[in-house]
C-alpha cells in the first residue's frame, strides 16, 4: 500500500472511530431531550371533520419511539421511529368527537441509555354542528334621521366573527351579554342621511370557517328638526379661546379614541340621563345659526338642572378625556367600548377622576356649568358611535333595548 493510500485509510479509520466514539458518548451521556413541533393543529384551534397532522421531530442521538394520547386514551403507542430526524403524519378523528374542548398529548422517547422523554399537551376544540342564525329584533325597521338602528340576531353556537354591512360600511357585532348567543350591533343614522329604503347584510363565521349571511332592509325616515338662533357674548368667546384647547384638537382626539375603543362591551343595560332633567332646551339635531359657527346641526342634547348640580356617568366605561376645550368647555368623555362614547360638556368643575380611570354608571364626573360656548348653565350631552353623533335620549328608553 502506497504512502498516500495509507494516509487516506488511516484518516477514514480515525473518522469512523471518532464517529463511533461520539455516538457512544451521546448514547451514555447526552442529557438533551428530543424536540418536536406539530403541523396542522394549533393550540386553542377549532376543527370539524378529520384533521391531518404531521409531527416534525429530532434528537442528537435518535428518536426511538412516539406515543399519542387523545383525551387520555392511547391513540398511538410506542410507534417505532429510530431516526435522528423524522416526520410522522396521522389523522385526528375530529368528526367522532363531541363538540367542545379536547386534549392531544404527544410523547417522544430518545434512544439513549437514559431514555429521555419530551412531552406536550395541545388543547383544541371541535365543532361539527351546522351554523344557524336568525334575526331577533324586528326586521324591515323604520328609523329616524339621527337615531340608532339596534340590530339583534341569534346563533345556535359560539361564533368567531359577525359584521353588519350597511351604508357601504361595516359595523361590528358582539354578544349582548357574556356567553350569550344573542348578538347585537348599533348602526348610527346620520342626521343628513337621505330618507330612503336601505339594505343590510350580516356576515357570520364560526370557529371552523362555516359562514352564513342574513339579509334584511330598513327605512330611514325624515325627522322634523327644529331651528334656532343663538348669540354668544363676544368677551366670553375671546376668553374661551384663551383658556381652552382648540375644537379641532378635540375632534382629532375623538377620531383616535374611536379607533382605539376596546372591542369589549363595558356597559350593560340601558343608559341613564346624566342629570335630573328639568327641561330640554335644545333637542338633538336642532338646526342652529350663530356668528361663530354659522349654520349647523346641534348633534347633542342640551338639558337643564340646578346650576352647579352633580353630573354623573350615564353608563359604565373608561374616562378617556378630561380637559377644557374652546367650544365645549370643561369636558368629560367616557368610552363604553365598541366605539360607543358619551360626552358631558360645559362643566363648572371636574370630579376627582382621571383619564384612564374605570367609571360606573351614576358616578359623579363634575358639576353643571357654563364653560365654553354656553349662554347659561346647562349640560351638553352627546353620544357617538364610531365617532358619529346620535340622539342619546333614545339610549335611555327601555323600548330601545
Buried (B, 14 or more C-beta within 10 A) or exposed (E): EEEEEEEEEEEEEEEEEEEEEEBEEBBEEBEEBBEBEBEBBEEEBBBBEEBEBEBEBBBBBBBBBBBBBBEEEEBBEEEEBEBBEBEBEBEBEBEEBEBEEBEBBBBBBBBBEEEBEBBEEBEBBBBBEEBEBEBBBEBEBEBBBBBBBBBBBBBEBBBEEBBBBBBEEEBBBBBBEEEEBEBBBBBBBBBEBEEEEBEBEBBBBBBBEBEBEBEBEBEBBEBEBEEEEBEBEEEBBEEBEEEBBEBEEBEEBBEEBBEEBEEEBBBEEBBBBBBEBEEBBBBBBBBBEBEEBEEEBBBBBBBBBEEBBBBBBBBBBBBBBBBBBBBBBBBBBBBBBBBBBBBBBBBBEBBEBEEEBEBEBEBBBBBBBBBBBBBEBBBBBBBBBBBBBBBBBBBBEEEBE
